[in-house]
Amino acid sequence: MQEKQRQIIIRALQDDDPEVCQAANLALEYLEACADMSALRAALHSTDRRQRVAAVYKLGRIPAPEAGVLLQECLQDQDADVRAVAVQMAGVRREKGALSALVLCLKDSDSAVAVYAAQALARFDDKRLVPYLQAMCTSAVDELVCACLDTLGEIGDSAAIDAGIHAAAHPSPAVRLSAIRMLGRLC
């Protein structure tokens, strides 16, 4: 069946209508990506970190639900670089199934993963995230506090005002800057 689909899509690349051609191009990319799914699954189990990172990047561009499930699994990888890329890709995809795992990543042992998690959560625009982000505004990692404040500003819930007020007195100028920006977005 997939070969017949592929042939029809390839013929559609020659269609007179540019929108049909564009849709055919996207459909062909999608079919090819789905065909690569087993190879990506194998790459995710490789001992080579670089192969796993590359596979996660590819998964982030595949709109298939199976790719989202595999991305969620990558959020638990033992390597921080793999987790960091998986967090970013889950955010780019707005992978709703990964939301609770992304919240857990705010407390990742690697601060870069935690910062990326805070940034990824901004893409969800979900007010239920406010308490988790507020809690992280007391972190000793300034970059994480800034990312949480920025995300709180993006979400725009006035329940976050107290976190911004507290952060505005922080010793770090970067944190104070993020706090003022966040407070300026909340009405």
N, C-alpha and C positions, 0 to 999 in steps of 0.2 A: 504493500500500500504506500509506503513512504517513497518508493521510487517513482510511482505514478504521480504522487504529489509533486515531487521534485521536477519531473518533466513538465508538468503544467506550469509550475512557477517559472521555470527557465524560459518557456515560451512566452510567458507574460512579461519577461524582461524586454521583449521586442515590441510590446504593445504601443499603439499610437498615443495613448493617453499617458502623460508623464506621472500622474498619480498612481496609475496601475503599475507602471515600471518601478516607482519608488516602493510601493507596497510589495511587489515581487522581490525586490532587492532585500527588504527587511525580512520577508518570509523565508527567503533562501538562507540568510544569515542565521535565522532562528533554527531552521531544520539542521543546518550544519553544526550549530552549537549543541543541539540535542543529540546529534550523532556522536559528538565528542564527549558526552557526559560520562561514559564508562571510562574513557581515558583520564578524564579529570578526577573521577572517583579514585582511580588507581594512583594518580599523582598525589592525592591528598594523604595517602598512606605511605608515601615515600619517606625514606630516612633523610633525604636531601631537603633541607629547609627551603632552598631557592625554588625547587620544584613545587613545593606546597604553596609558597607565596604566589608563584605564577598561576597556579591552578585557582587560587582564591580570587585573583584579579579577573580571570576568565569567567568564573562563576558569577561574579558581580555584574557581568554584562549579558548574562543569559536570563531572559525573563521567565523561564520555566519554573514552576513551583518546586520541582526536584532540586534545582540550583539553590533555591532559598533554604531548603532543608539542609543541604550540604553546607551552606554558609553558616547556619546555626551551629552545626557540629564543629565547624572550624573555630568558633568562639571559645571552645574548650581545649584547643590545641596546646601542647606543652610549650611551644615556642612563642615568645612574646611578639615577634615580628609577624607571624602567621595570624595571631589573634588581632593584632593592630590592623592588619589589612582586612580581615574578616569583619571587624567592627566598622571600618570605613565603608566597605561594600554593603553591609547590611543597612547602614544609614542611607547610602545613595539609593538603594532599592526601596527604602522605606519598608523593610521586611517586618511586617507586623508580628509574625511568629517569633521574631528575635527580640521583641521589646523587653521581656523580662530578663533575658540573658544580657542584653545591653545594659540594663540597670545594674545587674550584678557586676558587669565589667567596670562600673564606676569605682569599684573597690579592688580592681586588679592589682596584683603585686607590682606590675610594671606601670609606672606613671604615664607613659605614652599611651598605653592601651586605655587607661582611665580617661585621659584627655580626649582621645578619639571617641570614646563612648559618649562623653558629654556633648561633643560636637555632633555626633550621629543622632543623638536624641533630639536635637533641635529640629531635625527634619520631620519629626512626627507631630509636632504642634499639639501635644497632648497634655492637658492640665493635670492629669493624674501623676505626671512625672515631677511636678513641683516639689513635693516633700523630699524626694530622693536627691534632687539637685540641691535643694537648700541644705540638706544634711552634709553634702560634700563641700559646701562653702566654708566649712571649718577645717578643711584639709591643710596639712602642712605644705602641700605642693601648690605653689602659687599659680602655676600654669593650669592646674586642674580647677582651682577656684575661679580663675578668669574664664575658663571654658564653661563652667557651670553658670556663672553670672551671665555670660553672653547668651547661653541657651535659655535661661530664665527670662531674659529680655525678649528673646525671639518668641517664647511661648506667650508672654504678655499678661500673665496672671498677677493681679495686684496682691495676691497672697504672698508673693515673693519680696514684697517691699522691705520687710524686716531684715532679710538676708542682705539686701543691697545697702541698707542703712548701716548695718554692722560692718560690712566689707568696705564702706566708704572711709572708715577709720583705720583700715589695715596699714601696716608699716610699708607694704610694697606699693610703689606707684602704679605698677601694672594692674594690681588688684583694685586699687582705688579707681583707676581709669575705667575698668570694666564695670565696677559698681555704679559709677556715675552714668555711664552709658546705659546700663540696665535700668536704673531709676528713671532716666529720661524717656524710656520707652513705655513705662507703666503709667497708666492713667487711673 
